[in-house]
Amino acid sequence: MRTRFLAAATASFLLAAAPAAALAKPAISLVLDGASGTPAKIAWAKVRAALQQKQVSFEEVARMEAAQGDAVLVAGIAKGSPAFVKLAHDISLELPTEPQSLAVRRASQAGRKLMVVAGGDDLGLAYALYDVAARIGWTAPGADALSE
């Protein structure tokens, strides 16, 4: 009995002590397809930094099904995972095929805003992600970070 009380008290304390932001639903979920290489991962870091600079809450998840954000940014290469290729097909995004080419599509799925960013290869995806990071930087404070 005493052990249960202590466990409940400890849990309550930890939840009360946790920052509210850590418990809040993220504004944006970030999903980078696992097939992406080093250039895209470097550009992905710029997207994260741009969101942090604008003080936009976000989470990074491995799969779109795990995304909790109101909006989801999904990025991958045209010859990426089957899940990425299927998502692109579902939203009628013609995947780029030429080296260093890119495509960006805004859509909605299951009531959430999506931004899907694709590269014909890893460099194309990196170029697209650098552009997304720059556009996040252009947004007004409090505005939708993926609106530009």
Residue pairs with C-beta under 8 A, 6 or more apart in sequence:
15 23
21 57
24 57
25 57
25 68
25 69
25 70
26 57
26 58
26 59
26 68
26 69
27 56
27 57
27 58
27 69
27 70
27 71
27 145
28 51
28 56
28 57
28 58
28 59
28 69
28 70
28 71
28 72
28 73
28 145
28 146
29 58
29 59
29 60
29 61
29 64
29 66
29 67
29 68
29 69
29 71
29 72
29 73
30 44
30 47
30 48
30 58
30 59
30 60
30 61
30 72
30 73
31 60
31 61
31 62
31 63
31 64
31 67
31 72
31 73
31 74
31 75
32 40
32 41
32 44
32 60
32 75
32 76
33 74
33 75
33 76
33 77
33 80
33 81
33 83
33 84
34 62
34 80
34 81
35 76
35 77
35 79
35 80
35 81
35 84
36 44
36 75
36 76
36 77
36 80
36 122
36 125
37 122
38 122
39 122
39 123
39 125
39 126
40 75
40 77
40 119
40 122
40 125
40 126
40 129
42 126
43 125
43 126
43 127
43 128
43 129
43 130
43 133
44 75
44 129
46 129
46 130
46 133
47 73
47 129
47 132
47 133
47 136
48 58
48 60
49 133
50 132
50 133
50 134
50 136
50 137
50 145
51 58
51 136
51 145
53 137
54 136
54 137
54 139
54 141
54 145
55 141
56 136
56 145
58 69
59 67
59 68
59 69
61 67
61 68
63 83
64 72
64 74
64 83
64 87
67 112
69 112
70 112
70 113
71 112
71 113
71 114
71 115
71 144
71 145
71 146
72 112
72 113
72 114
72 115
73 114
73 115
73 117
73 132
73 146
74 84
74 87
74 114
74 115
74 116
74 117
75 116
75 117
75 118
75 125
75 128
75 129
76 84
76 117
76 118
76 119
76 125
77 84
77 118
77 119
77 120
77 121
77 122
77 124
77 125
78 85
78 88
78 95
78 96
78 97
78 118
78 119
78 120
78 121
79 85
84 118
85 95
87 116
88 94
88 95
88 105
88 116
88 118
90 109
91 105
91 107
91 109
91 114
91 116
92 105
93 103
93 105
93 107
93 116
93 118
94 103
95 103
95 118
95 120
96 102
96 103
96 118
96 119
96 120
96 124
97 120
98 120
98 124
99 120
99 121
99 123
99 124
100 119
100 120
100 121
100 123
100 124
100 127
101 119
101 120
101 121
101 124
102 117
102 118
102 119
102 120
102 124
102 125
102 127
102 128
102 131
103 117
103 118
103 128
104 115
104 116
104 117
104 118
104 128
104 131
104 132
105 114
105 115
105 116
106 113
106 114
106 115
106 146
107 113
107 114
107 116
108 114
113 144
113 146
115 132
115 146
117 125
117 128
117 129
117 132
118 124
118 125
118 128
119 125
119 126
119 127
119 128
132 146
135 146
135 148
136 145
136 146
136 148
138 148
139 145
139 147
139 148
